[in-house]
Amino acid sequence: QQVATRLVRSLRQRDLVARWGGDEFVVLLELHCHDEVVLVADKLIKALNEPMELAGHVLTATPSIGIALAPEHGNEAGELLRHADAAMYVAKREGRNQYALYRPELSEQLLHRVKLANLLRSALEQHELSLALQPKIGMDGRQIVGAEALLRWDTAAFGRVPPDVFIPIAEELGLIVPIGHWLVREAATLLDDWHARGWPLTLAINLSARQLHDEALLPVLCESMQRSGASPAALELEVTESILLADADFARARLQALRDAGFRIALDDFGTGYSSLGYLKDLPLDRVKIDRSFISDLEQSPRGRALLSSIAGLCRALSLQTTAEGVETAAQLTLVEAEGIDEVQGYFYYPPLTVEAFNQLLESKLGAQDAPGANG
């Protein structure tokens, strides 16, 4: 209701404003040039960016606006709506809180996206989803100490679909929740198998904001780990700072409940986006994962090395473990090790591997008797 009111107040009396459904609105305007369109789009974004108070909470909307023009993008109402919708998805993909103008090639992209969305609805039933494992190397002994689980989707129609394509679709459709439940069960099975072989490894999985709001998440986690026999402490739940943007108090409480149940919490991609030192102090964290953007230019950037040193020192002072992502060269590894980072991930050691390849690697390096902490 507040969004509708703000849209109406921001436009002229003769302009048409309609709620299309869900959180989507449509505006029909008669304007005379592209510059006017841009001015109106900016005005609407600013109007919706103003904080809104809802049930005692102050929230901020980040609208995505798609624009189609007549006659250059079509004269039929349905055609213009489809084209504006295609442009809106471009604005969402590029980070929200902005507008995008329709381009003819977007129709083909939108059609492809619709096809993927339909296929994704049955991906679990068709057993098309799988896991890749990115090994994590402990710096104290230069051994594999665990892995991060990465989702893979292989389709008959389009081959392998990149995660940065299908995961946003899964988020929008709400499919990330059942996919997340499947991932938790797969993770528990993997941990049970590893520990039965005498490999006391940890496994990290990613949680999105939508998954964190899933009331079944904690029961599914606890049930899966209990059924497998693996310790909850062996499963690390990675979250990004974006989960705090909508409702920081809720996110903190939910993460604390997960940690109280024995699961370890890691803050992923630290150093990007809205990074705040307050998160390190206030959140119930066990680990900080330093984003690859800090690692990629360590050799050329004194400032980058200074930032890495500061983050590593701060994490040590707060008793937080650290992981450096994206280590690709021996020089990067040397610089990371000099700062006392606990773990590294990256192509210098291993790319993401299939579960079978990961297990074979562990067999060759550790075996069943020589694994750290194994009996015998």
N, C-alpha and C positions, 0 to 999 in steps of 0.2 A: 504493500500500500504506500509506503514511503517512497519507493522507487517511482511508482506511477505518479504520485503527487509532484515529485521533483521534475519528472519528464514534462508533465503538463505545464508547470510553472516556467520551465526553461524555453518553451516554444511559443509560437504565436497562436492566437485563438483559432485561426483557420487551419492550422496543422492538425493532422490526425495522429493520435497516439492510441495504440492498442496493446493489450497483453495477449501474446500469441500462445502462451502455455508455459507452465513451469516457471523458469526464471527468464524467459525470453519475451522481449517487447518489440513491436514494430512501429516505426515512425514514418509517415508519408508526408513529404514536403514538396512544395513548389519553389524551386530556387533557380537562379539564372546563370550561375557559373560554378566551376570547381572550387574556387576560393571560398564561396559561401558554404559549400558542403563541409569543407575542412573546419571552418569557423564553428559551425553548428556541432560537429562531432566533438571538437575540443570542449565546447560549452557543456555538452551532455556529460562528458567524462568528468569534468570539474564538478558539476552538480552532484554526480553520484559518488564522487570521492569524499565529499563532506561527511564526517562521522555521523552515524545513525545510532540512536539509543533504542535498544530493544530489551524489554524486561530487565532493565537495570544494567545491561551490558552495552558497551560502545563498540560498534562494528564499522568497518569501512568496506565498501563495495569496490571491486575492480572490474569495470565493465569491458566487454569486447564488442566492438561495433563493426559490422560488415555493411558496406555501402554498394548499392547498385543504382545506376542512373538510366533514365529513359530519355531518348530512345536508343542510346548507344549500346545499352546492355539488354534491351528488350522492351516491348510495349505491353506484353501481357502481364497481369498481376502475378500469376503463378510463376512465370519465368523470372520476374524481378525478385520475388521472394526467394526462389531457389538460389539465384546468383548472390543475393545479399547474405544468405545463409552460408554459402561457400566462402565468401570473403570473411564472414565472422569467424569461421574456424581458423583461418589464417591468422587473424588477430589473436585468437586464443593460443595458438601454437607459438606465436612470437613473444609470448610473455604476458598477455592480458593488459588491461588498462590502456588500450590503444584502439585505433580503427584501421581498417584495411579496405581498399577499393577493389571491386571485382575485376578480374582479368579472365579472358576466355579460357585459358588453360586450367583455371580453377575448377570448372565443371567436371573435367576428366579426373582431376585429383579427388574431388568430392565423391564421384561415382566409385572410384577405387576404394576410398575410405568406407563407403557404405557397404561394399562387398566384403571388405575385411571385417567390419563390425558384425555382419551376418555370420561369417565363418567363425569368428571368435566366440560367438555364443555357444558353439558346439565343440570348441577345441578340446575341452576337458573330456567330454564323452568320446571324442574320436582319438584320444590319447596322442594328441599332437604336441602337447607341451612337454618339455624336458628341462633338465638342469645342466648348466655348465658350472664348473668349479674353478675359481681363481685361487691358486695356492697362496697361503700367507706364510712368510718366512720369519721366524724369530731371530732377532739379531744376536742374542746371547750365544746360540749354538749353530746358527746358520742352517737350521733344519725346518722342515715343514711343520708348522704347529696348528694349522687349520686351513680353512678355505672360506671364501664367500660364494654363496649360491646365486647364480645369475639365470634368469628365465630365458628360455629359447622356445620359439614357435616355428614349426616346420609345416607348411601347408602343401597340399597336392597342387593347388591352383597357382600359387605365387612363390613356391619355394620357401626359403627362410625369410621371415618378416622381422626386421630389426626391432629390438626392444623399445627404442625411442619412437617407433611408429605404433606398435600395438599396445604398449602399456598406457599411454594417454587415452586410447580408445577404451581400454578396459576400465580405466578410472571413470570416464564419462558415463559408461553404461552400467556402472556398479558391479561389473564382472570381476573387478580386482579383489572383491571380498571372497567369493568361492575359490578363485585362483589362489588367493592367499592361504585359505584353509588347506588346499591341496599341497601347497608349498611347505606348510608347517608339517604335514604328515610325512611328506617325502624327506624332509630334513631330519625328523625324528627317526625314521627308518635308517637313514644313512649313518647317523650318530650311533645307533644301536649296533649296526654292522661293524663300524670302525672300532668301537670299544670292545666288541666280542673278539676282534683280531688282535687286541692289545695295543691299539692306536688311540691314545687319549687326546684326540684332536677336538678343536672347536669348529663350529660352523656358524657363519653369519648370514642372516637373511634380511631383506629390506622391508620396512613397513611404511606405507603412505599414510597421509592424514585420514583418508577414508577408512583404511583398515584400522587405524587407531580408534575410530569412532564405532567400530563393529563390536557390539556387545558380546558376540560369541567368540571373539578373539582369544581372550584369556582362558575360557573353558576348553577351546580347541587346543590351545598350546599345552595346557596342563594334562588333558586327556591323552594327547599324542605322546608326550614325554613319559607319562606314567605307563602307557601301553608298551612303549619301546624299551623301557628300563634305563634309558639314558638320563643323565642329570640335567635339569634345567640350566645349570651353570655352563653347560657345554654349548648352549644355543645363545648366540648374540643377536640382538634385535637392533638393526641399524635404522635410524630416523634422521631426517634432515631438519634444518631450522624452520622450514616452511610450515611444519606442523604446528608451530606456535603462533602463526600469524592470525589465525581465525579466533582461537580461544586458548590463550597461553595457560590459564589456570586449569582448564580441563586436561590439556596435554600433559602438564606436570603431574596431575593426579593419576592419570591413566598410566604414565610411564612408571610412577612410583608403585602402583599396584603390580605391574609386570615385574619390576625389580624385587618387590616383596615376595613374589612367587618363586624367586630364584633365578630369573633370567637376567642376563647381562645386557646393558643398554649402551649403544655406541652412537655418537653424534657423527653423521656422515658428511662428507664434502665441506668440512670446516674451512673457513677462509673465503667462501664465496657467498654471493647473495647478501643476506641481512646479518652476517656474522656479528655476534655480540658477545663480549666477554661475560656478560651477565648470565648467558646460557650455561657457561661452564660452572658458574657458582650456584645457580638455582636449580638446574636440572639434575635428576638422579642418574648420573652417568658413571660408566666404568671405563669408557674408552673414547678417544677423539681420533677421527680419521682425517688426516690432513690432505686437502684436495690436491689432485695432480697438478693443478695450475701453479702451485707453489714449488713443485718438484721439477717441472719441465725446464725452467730456466735458471736453476740453481747455479750452474757453471758460469753463466754470463751475468748474473744479477746479484751484486752485493746486497741490495735491498731485500731481495728474495731470501738470501741466506740469513739476513738479520731477522726477518719476519719468522722464518722457520725456527731460528734459535729462540726467539721470544715465545713462540707458541709452545715449543718443547719444554722450555723452562717453566712456563706457567702451568702446564699440565703436570709436570713433576711436583710442583709446589702444591697442587690440588689432589695429588695421589691418583691421577688419571693416566691410564696406559695410552700409548700413541701408536698409530699406524700411518705410514706414508704410502699414499697411493701413486701409481704410475711411475715407479722407478724403472728406468729403461737403460741406464748406462752405469758402468763401473764408477765413474766420477760422481754421479748422483748418489750412488750407494755409499761411497766414502763420506760424502758430506752429510748424508742422513745419519749414518752411524756415528759420526763425530758429535752429533747433537743428542745422542742417547735415545733415539727413537726405538721403540720396542719391537715393532713388526714392520715389514714392507710387503707390498704387492706390486707386481708389474712384470713387464716382458723381459726385464733383465734376467729374471729367474724362469718364469713360466707364463705362457698365455692362458686364458681360460681353457680348461680341458673337459672332455666328457667325463661322466662318473667312472666309466670303465677305465679310461686312460689315467685318471687320477689314482684309482685304486692300484693299477699296475705300477705306477710311479712309486707309490708308497710301499708296495711289495718289494720292489727292487732296492729301495733305500732303507726300509726298516724291517721288513719281514714281520713275522708274527711274534718272534721272541726278542728281537733287538730293539723294539720300539721303546722310546723313553717312558718309564713308568710301568712297563709290562712285567708280569710275573715270570720267573724262570731264570 
